[in-house]
């Protein structure tokens, strides 16, 4: 499978690996893919993030879509592409970043919180939306947002999601989730991350 959006639709759980180091990138990536994850994000405020992305692409890039989070500028977007990343995720909505992401042939998932931001992101070409911080909006906030968005819009809830709450979010219209601290904390071993990942994958499949 080569289409990153197809990978995302297969299992729309994005592993947010904030604090990952290049030394651990390959082993953690392997553990996540073995558990079933297909979308891996290294936030750019991690140590040497572009090196981690490159190593992860080399290790699992034929089995998962690897990219960056906390992408704030056009220049950073280009750097992600040069590192081999195919996924660009941001905490906020920047139309220039979205347009550059699409011009480079990458997947764009900007962060939004309001209908205005959501429609501006879609108009700029975003492939989906990251509802962030999801724990503040809650499932009720997502349900209200979904009522006005095009039905086919992918909305991923990011922030405070657990295996126990995934069902509530999906009933509200979440198409997937970004999972950070509940999945990975800096220094965690690949074995620990893989075990947590399996818990999320099993919860997703059970709810689906």
C-alpha positions, 0 to 999 in steps of 0.5 A, a space after each residue: 500500500 503506497 497511498 498514505 491516506 489509504 493507510 490512514 483509513 485502514 487504521 486512523 490512529 496517529 502515534 504522537 512520539 514527542 520526545 523521541 530520539 533518533 537512537 530509538 526511532 527505528 525500534 519504536 517504529 517497528 513496535 508500533 507497526 507490529 502492533 497495527 499502527 500505520 501513522 507515525 508522527 515525530 513532533 518537531 520539538 523533539 530532539 533532532 526530529 528530522 533525523 528521527 523521521 529519516 530513520 523511521 522512514 528507513 525502518 518502516 516507511 514501506 509499511 506506514 506513513 511517517 511524518 512530523 507534528 508541530 509543523 509551524 512554518 513553510 520552511 519546516 514543511 519543506 524540511 519534513 519532505 526532505 527528511 522523507 516524511 509524508 505527513 504534516 500535522 500542526 497544532 493550528 491552522 496556517 493556510 500557507 503551511 497547508 498549501 505548501 504541504 499539498 504542493 509537496 505531495 504530502 498529507 495535511 492535517 492542521 489543527 482546528 478548534 472552531 468552524 471558521 478554522 475548519 472551513 479555512 483549512 479545508 479551503 486551503 486543501 487540508 486532507 483532514 482536520 485535527 480537533 485540538 485540544 479535543 479534551 476541551 471541545 469534548 465529544 459534544 463539541 465535535 458533534 456540533 462541528 460535524 453537523 456543519 462540515 462536509 460529511 466526508 471530512 476526516 476529523 481526528 480527535 487529539 488530546 486526552 483520548 483513551 481506549 475507554 473514551 474512544 467509543 464516545 468520540 466515534 459516536 460524536 463523529 471522530 474518524 480517528 485519533 492522535 495519541 500522545 502521552 497515553 502511548 509514548 513518553 520520552 525514554 519509553 522502551 519499544 516493548 512498552 510502547 508496543 504493548 500500549 499500542 496494541 491496547 489502542 488497536 484492540 479498542 479501535 477494532 472492538 468499537 468498529 
